Amino acid sequence: MKIDRCKYYSNDKYGNMLFNISRCFNDMAMAKRLVNSINENEFDDNSIKISYTLYISKLYFGHLKEALKLLDIIYNNDDYKNYFCTQNILKFMDEISSEINFEDESLNKKYLNIRHDAFHYNMADNSAIKTFKQANEQLYNNGFKDVTIEFKSNIYQYELACDVLTLTKYFNCDTIPKEITTLYDKVIKIINLILSEICIKKQDKNE
């Protein structure tokens, strides 16, 4: 399918929003592909695999958080809702409305601020220090008593799985909740449906 660029990305707020939706879907799809390919890749050693897995997990959480913020704009703005959403799409969005609206009981509010911690390094305020101390103690009490650092010729190479501290702040050394994977799949489905509908409409106008 080829659609004239000026007809696909109209030079208005809807074209700009479509551009954001397209970027969001492609980033989420790539992150999911990376997660699914972890066990298919070859790594020099298991420590690299662990660090790689943690990094991909950060991307996964980050894209999900940003996608929910994007859906919030579409879902709660009548202009965007009418332009991008069919009744079928709205039905699926209604199902995750608590996540879109960041309600107290949502997974979004409970876990996904990890996106902020994972990609910001200037966090030295008292609240950040407090949660760091709690996570560090939690790791220690759960058997992670040593910090493993790769060091060659007096040059630091990397710390094994340093981001396990970040994940511990949110998941207490437990397995990442299956509900997050389920939510991710629901969100990417909604965005896929939006893009599919738009492509069909734009293609009809292009002919």
N, C-alpha and C positions, 0 to 999 in steps of 0.2 A: 504494500500500500504506500503510495506517495501522495502527499497533500501539499499544495502550495504553502510555503512557509508563512506568507502574509495572511493567508486564510486560516491557517491552523493556529498560529500565535497572533491573534488579533491585537492590534496596538491599543489596548485598553486594560482595565483592571482584570478582565476575564482572561485575556491572553497572558498577563503576568501570573495570575493564579494558576492557570493551566501549566505554565512553565514550572512553577513550584511543585505542583502535584506530580508532574512527570519526573522531576529530579528526586522527589521523595520516593516514588515507586521504584525507580531504578536503583537507588541507594539501598532500599530495604531488600530488594530482590538479590542484590549483590551480597549483602551481609548474610542473608539466609543461605545463599549458595556457598559462601565461605564456611559458615557453621557446618553445613552438611558435608563439606569436603575435608574437614579436619582429619578424619581417620583415613582418608585416601592419599593424603600427602606424605612425602618422605621427609624426615627431619634428621639432622646430624645426630641428635640425641633427644631423649625424652624431655629434658629440661627446656629445650627450645620449643617443643610441642606444647608444653604447659604454658609457657609465656605467650606463644602464638594464640592459643585457645582463649586465654584471658583477654588478650587484645581484641580479638574478634568479638568476644562477649561484650566488651565496652562499646564497640560499634553497633552491635545488635540492640543493646539497651538505648543507646543514644538516638538511633534512627526511630525506634518505637516511640520514644518520648516526643521527638520533634514531629512525628506523624500525627500523634494525638493532638498536638498544638495546632497543626494544620487543619485537622478535621474539626476542631473546636471553632475555627474561623468560618469554615464552610457551613457547619451545622447550625451555628447561632447567628448567621447573617442571611437574611431572606434573599438578598440579591444573589449571593453565591449558591445558596441552597436551591433556588429555583433554576439557576443556570446549569448547575452540575449534577443535581440529584433527581433521579426518578423515584417513584414510590417504592420500588424494590430496593434501591440503594438506601433510602431513608429508613426502611424497615430494619436493615442490618445496622445502620447507625444508631437507631433507637435501642438496639440490643446492648450497645456498649456506651450508652449516653453517660453513665456514671463515670466512665473512664475519660470521655471527651470533656466532661464538665469538671473533672478533677475533684470529685466528691470524696468525703472523708473515708468511705469504705472501699474506695477504688484501689486497684493495684497500682495505678498511676501515682496516686498520692503516697502509697505505702512504700513503693520500691523505686520508682523511676526517676526520682531526683538523683539517683546514682549517675545519671547523665551529666549532672553538674560537677559532681566530684571527679568523675573519670577524665574529664577533659579540661580541668582548670588546675593550675599549679600554684596559684597565688593565694592559697587558702591558709592564712595564719591567724585568723580571728579566734576568739576564745571558744566558740561553739565547735569549730573545726578541730581544734586541739583536743577538746573534750571527747569528741566522737572517735578521733584517732586513738587516744589512750584506751578507750573502751574496746575498740576493735583489736588493738595490739594485745591487750590482756586476754581477750577472748581467744585469739589465735594461740597464745602461749598455753592457756588452760586446755586447749583442744589438741595439744601435742606438737604444735609448730614452734618448737623452742629455739631453733637455730635459724639464722638468716644465711642462706647459701649464696655466695658471691663468686662469680667467675672472674679470676684474676690471672693475667698472663704478663710476664716480663714487667712486673710492677705497674701494670696498667689495668684499671678497672674495665671489665668487659660488659657485664650485666649482673643484675640481681635476679635470681630465679623467682618468678611468680610474685614480684613485689606487689602487684595489683590485687593479690588475694586479700590484702588489707582493705582495699576499697570495697570488694564484694562482701567481706565480713561485716562491714558497717551496716549493710542492708540485709544480709542473709544469715548472719551468725554462724558462719562455717557450714551451713546446711546446703542441701542441693537447691539450685535455683528453681523456684516454683514452676510446676508444669503449666499453671494458669498464665504465666507470662508468654510461654510459647503459643498457647491457644489464642491469647489476645493478639499477639503478633500476626498470626495467620488470619485472624478476623480483620485486622486493620489493613493488611496488604490486599485482602480480597476486596474490601470496600474501595480502596484506591484503584485497584485493577478494574473494577466495574465502572467507576467514574470515567477512567481513561478509555475503556472499550466503548461506552456510550458516546463519548465526545468524538472519538475517531469515526464512528459510524455517521454521526451528524455532519462532521466536517467533510467526510468523503462524499456524502450526498451533495453537499453544497459545492464541492470541488468539480463535480462532473457536469 
